[in-house]
Amino acid sequence: MSRELKNAWKLIKAHESYRRKTLNLIPSENILSPKALKALSTDLAGRYALKPEFYGGTKYIHELWTYAEELTRKLFNVEYVLLEPLSGHVAAILVSHTFAKGGRLATLPAEDGGYPGYEKTKIPDLIRAELIELPSSKEYYTPIVEDSMRVIEERKPELVILGGSIILFPHPVKEFSEIVHSYGGILAYDASHILGLIAGRVFQDPLREGADLVYASTHKTFPGPQGAIVLTNSFDVYEKLSENIYHKIVDNIHLNRLAAYAVTVEEMLRYGMVYAKKVVENAKHLASSLDSLGVPLKAKDRGYTESHQIILDIQDSEARVKVRDRLEECGIIADAGVRFGTNEVTRRGMGKREMEKIAKLIHRAIEGEDPKKVKREVRTLLNRFQTLKFC
């Protein structure tokens, strides 16, 4: 990097300029509305507040906090809300520590779509829990129902977690709920990726299907600031989680994040159903367009996806990294799992016609066309979609 850019503000502006000129398909990212982004840089960024309160000067902070909780209960039709976790990972630690510390925790393996934070040496090691990996499909990234239920019945884990990092289709919440509750266990659902789709009523509704709680990050299909929430209809679950929050899992909850989140919930209450429907529609159309060009995809026989994600069927990890890097040379941003997500391009106002165009650009990049030529066409496409929608 050139010497003149060795300045914090110049580096920030350089990053923003670069990302404005690239097409982002990372499914774990989204773009904040101008008002939500502005909320992050308000006076709240340097303030503290607690429950019960220790600090003075928090009158309007608590009004905002209560308002954000009320909005969340309305959006998700839920009784109890926790907005304190600073990230989906922190929410996962809170839930796991509360219900599986020193016990047994069952979830999908990371290679089958489960959250990598639940690998044996990570959160399970932190809370001294035994990890039980549920038998899962490597094609659909869902639990194999009968085999998983057999494992649950035999091992009786205190905490079972559905959802995950790769999620194309709904998970068997109702089936698992019955067996987990039969021995007094807790069924949690990691909705980090599909929270915006749950809010928009286009995916499954885990709490209505029998989950005891849902936890999620707030910056993927849900287009808010980085952070997390926990939702439940059980006062007992809410109370147990609350006991483990302050000065255990969090202290300062980053009140500017809370403000930006409240702005985003207002937007989702107004536009969320239209936005979420469009996200899934775009994902399906992008997948079918890529398939028609010969790009290999997972879950083709099931229509590719019912979420925002589609997954390229590339087995070798080094080959996946090469595809990621090749795409970035061409102005297209993806991750090393070659998961594509349509959340951000949908927020920019793109639809089926643009998904067909994106599929052709991806195909041309993978096939080795001159990156400069592809990049020029990427920027031409992006120039038509600079005004954010659904906000």
N, C-alpha and C positions, 0 to 999 in steps of 0.2 A: 504494500500500500504506500502511496506517495506520502512524503513527509508532511505536506501541507494539510493532510487529513488527520494528522495525529493531534486531534483536539476532540473532546467529548461531544460537543454539539455538532461539529462537522461530521463526525462518525454517525451520529444519530440521523442527521439529514441525509447522509449518503445511503444509509440503510433504507430509509423511507423512499428515497428516489429509486433505489434498486427494486424494492418490492412492488412499487407502483407499476413497474415495467415488466413484471413477471406474472404468470398465470398460476395462482396457488391452488393446488389440488390436495393439499395435506388435510386429511379428515379430522385431525385434532386441533385445527386452527379455524378462526373466523375473523371477521372484521367488525370492529365496534362502530356504532353510529356516531356522528359528530357530537351529539349531546352526551352520550355515554363516555366518549373519549375526553370531553371537556370536564366531566365530573371527576375524572381521575386526577386532574391537576388543580383541584380547588384546595381551599384551606384545610379541608378534611384530611389531606394527605399527611399532615404532621400532628394530628390530634389523637388522644386516647379516650376510650370510654369502656366501662365494664358493667357487668350485672352481678351482684348489686354494685352501685356506683361508688367509686372512690374519688373521682376527679370532679372539680367544678367546671362550669362552662359547657355543659353537655346537653342543655335543654333541647336544642334543635337536632342534635345528634340522635337523641332517644326518640324524638318524633319521627325522624327519618328511618331509624331502625325498626320501630313499630310499624310504620307505613310499609316498609319493604317486606316485613313478615306477613302483613295483611294481604298485600298483593300476591305473594307467593302462595298463600293458602287458597286464594281465589283462583289463580292460574292452574294450580294442580289439584284443586278440590280435595284438600288435605287438612287434617286437624292441627298437626304440630310440625313446626319448622325450626331448623337450626341453620343459621347463616354464618356461623363463626369460622368453620374450617377455611384455611387459606388456599387449599388446592384439593383436587380429587385425591391425591396421595395422602394428604393429611386427613381427609375424611375417611379413607380406607383404614388408616392407622387407628383413628378414633373408634370406628365400628369394630375392628378386629380386636383391639385392646379391651373394649367393653364386653364383648361376648365370647371371645375365644382365647383370652390370655391363659396360658398354661394348659389349654385344652386341645381340641381338634378343629381344624378349619378345612372345609372342602370347597374346591372351585375348579374351573377349567385350567388345564396346563397352558402356559404362555404360548407354546407353539401351536395350540389349538384355539387361540383367540382370547385366552385369559389375560388378565392384567399382569405384566412382568413383575410388578411389585409384590406379587404373591409367590414368586419363586422361593424355594425352600430357604435360601440364605438371606432373604430380605425380610419382609414383614413377619412371616412365621418365626424366623430366628429372633427378631426384635422382641416379640411378645412370648417367646418360648412355647409356640404352638406347634402341634404336629400337622403337617400339610398332607391332605388327602386329595390327590388329583382325580377328577371325575373323568371316566371314559368319554371321549368327545370325537366329533367328526372333523377330520382334517380338510374336508371338502366344503362343509357348510359352517364350520366353527360354532357348532351347537353341541350340547351334551347329548350323548346317546341315551335316550330316556330309560329304557329298561335296565341297561347295564349300570347306569349311574344310580338309579333308585335302589338297585341291589346293594351297591357299595354303601350308600347312605344308610340303608336299613341295617347292614352288618356293622358299620363302624360308628354310627350315631354321632356325627360331628356336632359340636355345640353351635357352630356357625356354618351355614352353606351360602355361598355367594354365586349368583348368576350374573349375566351381563359380562362385559369385558372390553378389551381393546380392539378386537376385530369382531364386529357384530353385523351380520348381514340379515339375519332373520330373528324373529321373536324366540325367546327361551321358554322352556316348559315350566313356568312359574306355578300354575295351578297343580300340576301333577306332583311337583316337588314339595309344594306347600303342605299337602296332606300328609306326606310321610315324615317331613321334618317336624311338623307340629305334633305328630302322634307320640313322639318321645320327648317333647318339650324344647326342641331346638329353635334357632332363629334363622329365618330365611331373609337374606339381604339381596339387593339388586344393584349392581354397579351400572348406573345409567349415564356415565360420564360422556359417552359418545352420542347417545340418542336422547338426551334430555330435551332438546328442542323439538324432537319428533313426538315425544310424549306430551309436551306442552301443546303441540299442534294437533294432537289426537290422530296421528297417522301411523303410530307403531303400536306396541302393546301397552297396557296400563298395569304395571306390576302390583301396585297396592290393591287395586280392585281384584286382581287375580290371586291374591293370597300372600304376597311378600309382606314381611313385618316392617321393612323400611327400604327406602331408596336413597342412595347417595350418588352424587354426581358432581363433576366439574361444570363450570358455567361459561365455557368459552369454546365449545366445539359446535355441535348443531345449535346449541343455545348460544346466541351471539353476544354474550356479555363479557365482562372483564375476567381475567384469570382468578379463580376462586372456586368455592364449592358450597353445596347445600346438602342437608339431610332432611328427608320427608318421612313422616310416619303418621298413622292414625291411632297408634297405641301410646297412651300416656306412660305406661310402664317403660316402654322402650325409650321414649323421649326423656324421661327422668333419669334413667341409667346412663344414657349418653351425656346428658347435661352435667352429670357429676364428674365427668372426665374431661371437661373442656378447659375451664380457666386455670391457668398456671400448670396445666398438665400437657394439653395438646396445643393450646394457643394462649397468648397474653393479649397483645394488641391485634385486633382483627382487621386492621387496615381499612379505615372508615371511608376512604376515597373509593376503594373497591366496592364497599357496600352501596355507596351513592351511585356508582356506575351500574351496578347490578339492578338497583331500583328503577333507574331509567330504562334499562333493557326489559325488565318485566312489564313496565307500562307499554312498551312497544310490542311485546309478545302478546299481551292481552288484546291488542288491537289488530295486529297483523299475523300472529303466530300460526293460525290454521292455514292461511293462504301460503305463507312462506314454507311451512313444513311439507305441505302437499307438493309444492313445487320442487323442493329439495329431493324428495323421493322420485318424483317423475323424471327429474333431470338425471339422477343416478341410473335409473333403469334405461333411459334412452342413451346415455353415454356408454353403458355396458353393451347394449345391443349394437350400437354403432361401431364400437371397437371390435366386437365379435365378427361383424360383417366384413371387417378389414383383415381378419385372420389373427388378431391379437388374442392370445390365450387367456381365458378368465375362469375363475372358480365359480362353482354353483350354476353352471350354464343350464343344467336340466331343471333347475328350480327358478329360472327367470333371473338369475344373477344376484338379486338383492331385494330386500324390502326396506332398506335403510338408506343412509346417505353414502355408504361405502360400496366400492367394488374392489375386487382383489385380482390382480394379475396372477396367472398360474405359472409362476417361475419358481422352480424348486431350489435351485442353487443360490445360496446367500450372496456369494460374490457376484453372480450374474445380476441379482436384484440391485446391488449397490451400483453396478455399472449402468443399469438402466436409469436409476435415480440421477446419477451424475451426467449421463447423456442428455436426459430431459432438461436438466438445469442449464446445460450449454445452450439449449434451444429456447430458454426462457420459460420453462415449465417446472414448477416446484412440486416435488413429491418426497416421500420418505423411503427409507431402506427396506420397508416391507412391501413396496410398490402397491400400497393401498391408495386409492383415489377417493376423494370426498367432494361432493358437490355443494357443500354448505356455503363456502365463500363466493363461488361463482354465481350461486343463486342470489345471494345478498346483493350482488352487483347488477342483477336484473337479467341474467342470461337464461335462455330457455332451450327448447329442443333443437332449434336450428343451430345454436351455438355449440350444443353438445356434439352435434355431427361435425362441426368444424374442429372442435377440440380433439375429437377422436382421430380425425385425419392428421392433425398436427402431431399428436402422440405417435401415431403409426409412422409418419415420415421421420420423426426424430429417432425412433427405435431402429428403423431401417437404414439409418446412416446418412440421411440427406444433409447437405451443408447446413450447419447450425445457424450461420448468419442469416440464411434465407428463411429458415423456420422462425427464428427469433423476430425477424421483421414482421412476419405475418401474425405472430403472437401479439406484438405491440399494436399492430393495426386493429386487431380484435379488441384489445383492452381499451384502446382510445375511445371506443364507442360505449364503454360501460364504466364511466368514472363517477357517476352519481349513484350513491347507495340507495337501495330500495328497502321496503318493509321497516321504515323507521321515520 
